[in-house]
């Protein structure tokens, strides 16, 4: 493992476990799951957002949280990081109570919220420098800019960034403290396919260095690629939990779609040639005729 802010194998080093930083981070529990949620409940008036959720995330594991809008995914994440006070239940992150031990927790947990704003008049490099100052052993800001494709925007004002650029910056800010646990809420929403895959590559590199993650997403391909396990939430309850392969196998009896042509292929259509609009390159073939 390289020194703080260095790269190893061409990847930015933002994982935990640096011997150089020993003693510089707050002491946290070293045994048991990294995140443990037991019988979590949160209601807003008559609306129950989270209804008795229980699950654990092992150290170094990536768990995806999937479900429809309003299922309780974001409320669960906000209770985990101490932004919401649960009505009932127990949450522990690295053995810490998110409410009682908030100051210690914030040093070892990185968070990317579903929606957030920063001062419009701050430049990108100033934002990164500000966030670096919050941590004892931060990652290198310049290398984060390179990794997330923002090097050309280091002097740009936050207000001038596109939606996708702001999203990439928010992920960089969540990881700049080299957290032991990261909670990422819809991190690739609004990103183009190339940017999404670049973020996935980086998340995999961060996980390989021991960071535990909870990823809230609507994208099944994202969950399948990144997550060791996936929890499906609906109406505030976990309806299924397992590896992506296990959940896909359980859903194997679902609906299938069969396409039937409105007219059959003929021998004459199979013998023609030269269609420029269809992979078969045959003139007059179905569906080009």
N, C-alpha and C positions, 0 to 999 in steps of 0.2 A: 504494500500500500504506500502510495506516495505521500509527500508532505501536504499539508492543507493547501488546497487551491491548485495542486498539480494534477497532471493527467497520468493515467495508467492504461497502457494499451490503447491510447488515442481517445480515452474517455475522461471527462471531467470527474474528479474525485469529490463526490458530495456525500459519500456513505459515512457510516459511523465506524467506530472501532479503531481509531487512530491512536497508536501508542504515543505519538508525540504530544497528544492532547490529554494524556492521562491526568486526571485530577482537575482538569479545567472545566469539566461539565458537572452539573449537579448529580448527586448520587440518586439512583433510582433502583427499584427492585430488579434483581438479576434473574429471578426464577419465575416460572409460570408464564401464561400468555402475555403478549405485549398489550393486547386490548381485551378486556372482559366486560361483557354487558349482561346483566341478569335482571329479567322481569322489568325492563324499562317501559315506563308509561309517561306519555305527555299529551295533554289535552289543551285545546284553546276554546274555552267556553264549553259548548255542547259537542264540539268536534274533537274526536279522539284521533290525534295524528299518529301516535305510537302506542300500540296496545299489547304490552307484555312481551317485548322482544328480548330474546336471549341468544347470544352467540359469543364466540371468542376468536381472536386472531392471534396465531402463533408468531413468535419472533421470526422476522425475515419472510413472512408470508404476505401475499397480496390477495385480499378478499374484495370481490366486486359486489356492489349493492345495486340491484336492478329492480325496476318496478315502474308502473305508470306514474304520471304526474299526480301529486297529492297522496302518494302511497305512504309517505312518512320517511323517505330516504334522507332528505336534507335535515329534518328535525332530529333524526337519530344521530347524524354526524355532528350537529350543533351541540347535542348533549355530550357527545364524546369529547369535544374540545372545550367544553365549559361555557359556550355561548348561551345555552339554555339550561334552566334548572328543571330537572325531571320532577314530575309529580310523585313518582314512585320508582322503585328499582335502584340498582347499583351500577355504577360505571367506574372502572379502574383502567388507567392507561399507564403502563410501566409501574404498576403498583400505586399510582398517585390518584387522588380524588381530583377530578377536573375543576371542581369549585373550591375546595379547601386548599388545594396545592397548585393553584393556577400559575403563580409566578415561576415555580420550578418546572411545571409542565410546559410552559411556553418556550423554555430554553431547549427542549428536546423534541418538540412536535412542530411540524410544518403544516400549514393549512392553505389551501386554495379554495376560496368560496365560490359558490355558483354565480354570484353577482357582487361586484365591488367597484369602488371608484377611488382614485387617488387625486391629489391636487393637480388641476390642469396645468399650472404654471411650473411644475417641477419637470426637469429633464430626466430622461431614462437613466443616465449614469448617476444622477443625484438620488433617484429613488433607490437604486441598488446600493449605493453607498450608505444611505440612511438605514436600510434593512440590515446591511452587514454590521452596523454599529450595535444592533440589538443582541448579537451573539458573541460568545467568547472565542469561537473557532470557525469563522464563516468560510464559505467557498470563495473562490476568486470571481469577482464581478465581471471582469473582462472575458473570462472563459465562458461564463454563463451566457453572455451576450452572443458569443460565437456559436455556442451549442444551439441556442434558440433562434438563430437567424436575426438577431437584433443589433449586430455590430454596427451596421450602417445607420442605426437610429439612436446611438448612444447620446447624441446631443439634441435629439428631438424632444419637444415638449410632449407630455403625456396626452394632452388634448389633440395632438396631431396624429396619434397612432390610429391605425385601423382597428376594427373589432378583434380580428385575429391576432394582431400584434399585442394588443392589451391582454388577450388571453394567454399568449406565450409568456409575456412579462409576469403575469400573476403566478404561473407555474414556477418560473425562475425564483420569484420571491418566496414561494413556499419551500423551496429546496436550498436556498442560499445559506441557511443555518446548519446544513448537513444534519438534518433531523434523524432521530432514531425511529420516529413514527411520522408518516405523512398521511394527511386526509385530503383527498383531491375530489372536488365536487364538479362533475361534468367538465373535465379538464380540456377535452378536445372539441367541445361544442363550438361551432363557428369557424373551425380550422379547415383549410383545404386538405385534400388527401395527402399531398406531399408533407405538409406540416404535421398532420396527424401521425404519419409513420415515423417521422423524425422524433416526435415526442415519445412514441412508443419505444423506440430504440433507447432513448435516454432513460425512460422509466425502468426498462429492463436492466440497464447498467447500474442504476441506483439500487435496485433490488438485489443485484448480485453482490453489492457491498454491504448487505445486511439490513437495509432499511425496511421496516414493516409498513405496509400501506393498506388503506381503505380507499377504494376507488368507486365513486358513484357515477354511473353511466347509463345511457339509454342504448348504447351500441353493443349488440351481441358480438360483433367481430372483435371489438376492443376487449370485452370480457374474456372471450375465448383465447385471445393472444396473451393477455397480461396476467390473468387471474389464476391463482392456484385453486380457489374455491369461489363460488358465487352464491349469494343469498338473494332470493326473489321475495320482494316485499309487496304486499297488496293490502290496502285498508289497515295499515299500521301493524300488520302481522307478517311473520316469515312463513311463506307457504311452501318453500322448498329451499334446500341448501345442499351443496355438493360441488364436485368438480364440474367444469363445463362439460366434460364428456359424459359424466353421470346424468346430468340434467338433460342433455341432448338425447341420451338413450331412453330416459323415462318419458320423454316427449315424442318418442318414435312412432306412436300410434296416431299422430295428428293427421291433419288433412293433407291430401296430395292433389296437385293440379295437373290435368292432362290436356294437352293442346291437340285439337283435331282440325286439319285443314278443311277449308270450305269446298275445295275440289281436289281430287286425287291427282298425283303425278302420273303422267302418261309416258309411253315409250318414245313418242315424238319429242316430248320436252326433255327427255334424258339424252337425246342424241344431238340436240342443238348446241351451239357454242358461242362464246364471246360476250356474255352478259357483263357489262361493266359495273353493275350495281349490287351484285350478289356474289358471295364467295365461290359459288359453283362456276361462275364465268360462262354460263350457258345462256344463249339468247332465247328469250321466250319462256324460260322456265318459271315455275311457280316458286316464290310469290312475285316474281318480277313481271310476269305477263299480265 
